[in-house]
Amino acid sequence: MPRFFAKAKTMDTAFEINRSEEEWRSRLTPAQFKVLRGHGTEPAGSSPLDKEHREGIFACAGCDLPLFHSESKFDSGTGWPSFTAPIDGAVGTSTDRTLLLFVRTEVHCRRCGGHLGHVFEDGPEPTGLRYCMNGVALKFSPA
């Protein structure tokens, strides 16, 4: 069977919030740690945030930085919370080559570097982008 997944990459960038692996493990659930710090992906359809439709803010589960307004959320049918655009300056991106056959654009929290998901160019207007986020990497605060 071919090997489609490569070892998860690490980030070399210094972020505003830097913690040791032990500190992150003590602050996050195992699922959050796997996604935010280990660049993992939660199973599709596993996050209740995919069906969250109230007004509010989606923030980083690692550092509480507001990332997405509910107005930018849409149902992509993928099983992950999806957004057309982040809050200005809230996220960063990097090239993700962990899938050997594909190059993707990873989305991370600009403050703590936590892996949030990926952005794709198949979203609706007005941006045409789909920020496909792991729900476990987010916290929702209703308006």
N, C-alpha and C positions, 0 to 999 in steps of 0.2 A: 504494500500500500504506500503511495507517495506521501511524503511529509509536507504538509501545507503550512504548518506553523513554525516559525522560528522563535528563538528565545526572546522574551520580552526585553525591550530596550530600556536603558536607563537615561535619565535626563541629566545633562551636565550644567544646566543653567542654575544660577543662584536665584532664589526667590525671596520675597519679603519675609515669608514664614518658612523657616527651616527647622526641622525636628529630626531626631535620630529615629531609626527604624523602631526601636523600643518605645519611644514616645508616641509615634504614630499608632503602633499596635495597642497601646493603652487607651488612646483616645477614640479609636474607630472600632466598629464591629469587624469580625473576620471578613464578611462580604465587602464592606466598605474598604478595608485595607487591600483586599485582592484587586479591586477595581482602581481605587484612587492611587495607591502606591505601587501596585504590581502590574498596572496596565491591563487588567483583566476585563472581561465582558460578562455582565449578568445574563441569565437566560432570557430570551425574548418573552414578553408577556408576564414576567415575574414581578414587575414593579407596579404598585398601586398608583404611582405618579403618572403612569401612561394614561390613566383614565381621570386624572385630576383636571377639572374644568372651572374651578373657582378663580376669581380674581386674586392675584397675589404675586409673590416673588419666589422664584426658585433660586436657592443659594447653594454654594459649595458645602457639602457635608463635612469637608475637612477643616474649613476655616471660616465658614459663614459669610463669605463674600457674595453679595447679590450678583447673580449671573444672567438670569432671564426674567423678563416680565411675562405674565400670563398671556398678555395680548399677542405675543409672538408664538405661542404654542399652537400646534395643530396636530390632528390625528393623521399620521403618516401610514398607518396600517402595518408598521414594522414590528410593533410590540415594545418599542422603546419611546420614552418621551421625546418629542421632536419640536424644534423651534426654528423660526425663519431667521432670527438674528439674536445675538447676545446683547446685553447692556453694554454700551460703549466702554471699551477698555477693560472689560471684565475677564476676557479669555485670551489665551495665546494659542498658537498653532505650531505644529512641527510635522515633519515628514515621517510617516510611519511605514516601515518596510517589514513589519513582523509577519505579514502574510507573504509568502514567497512569490506568489503569482500576481500580487496587486500592490500598488503604492497608494496609500490613503493619507488624508490630512487629519492628524490627531488634534483634538481640542483639549486644552488643559486650563486649569484655573491659573490666572496670571499672578495671584498672590502666593499660593502654596505649591503650585505645580502639579496638583492632583489631576490624574487622568479622568476626563469626563466622558469622552466618546470620540466621535468623528464627525466631520462635516462633509456633505456631499452636494453636488451641483444638480440635484433632481428635486428641489423643493418648490413650493408654490411662490407666486408673486407675493410681496414686492421684491424679494431678494433672489428668488430662484435657488436658495440654499436650504438644506435640511441639516440642522444641527441635531444629530441623533445621539442622545445622551443616555448614559446609564442612570436609571432612577436611583439606585443605591448611592450614587455619587452626589445626589442632590437632596436638599431639604426644602420643603414648601412651607411658606408662611402666608396664610390668607390675608387679604387686604382688610 
